[in-house]
Amino acid sequence: MTTDSPSAGPSTTLGRKALKAHIQYDFVQANQEYSENGTADAQQLTSGPRSRTAIITCVDSRSSPEHFYQLKENDAIVIRNGGGRTNDPGAIRSLAIIQATSELKEIKVVHHANCGSLFYTDKWTKDMVTENDVRAPAGPYRDGCGCWVQAISFLPFCRKDDEASDDEIVKNSVKGDVEYLRNHPLIKPSVLVTGWFYNLATGIVEPVEC
Ligand SMILES: [Zn+2]
């Protein structure tokens, strides 16, 4: 299990942002066109994904399994959270219920290059929210945010070695997260758990030896 640790060296790039131009995306129009071109299999009982595979990956909008694996509806289960962490209780809840309601043969853990989880720590995030700067973009959080944030583990990637490259840190996080699932009581031993690194520059999803 990979967690933030007090010995992890502080990053000089905490909270790094590279904001790009805001676009107005017409979600309603996009959905209208989609619905006119056929919808997903809408049978009443779920039979699980055709590939019998679940993919857990990051919420980053550049890291989309539907695109890099060319998935269609019902091809695979996709679970996403910040970093694509397996030690997130929400991920375990989803994986447990998928195994209870359908057959699962493989779980792919896919982390990606240049992930935002490289650029925060648990303490930095909690301090930032607790400070609740009214000048922050989009304004402050609501009252009570300090209590709520203390109860959350933000699961950043751990910088254990100043010499390691960012890509090595991400690949090490894949290994830790695969190991976590392989030993978790709610993941059946019959389910294969594999690790992958999505290289944004090449579009290749590279295997990680785990
Ligand atoms: Zn990410």
Boltz pocket constraint, residues with backbone or C-beta under 6 A from the ligand:
constraints:
  - pocket:
      binder: B
      contacts: [[A, 58], [A, 59], [A, 60], [A, 63], [A, 82], [A, 83], [A, 84], [A, 112], [A, 114], [A, 115], [A, 116], [A, 117]]
      max_distance: 6.0
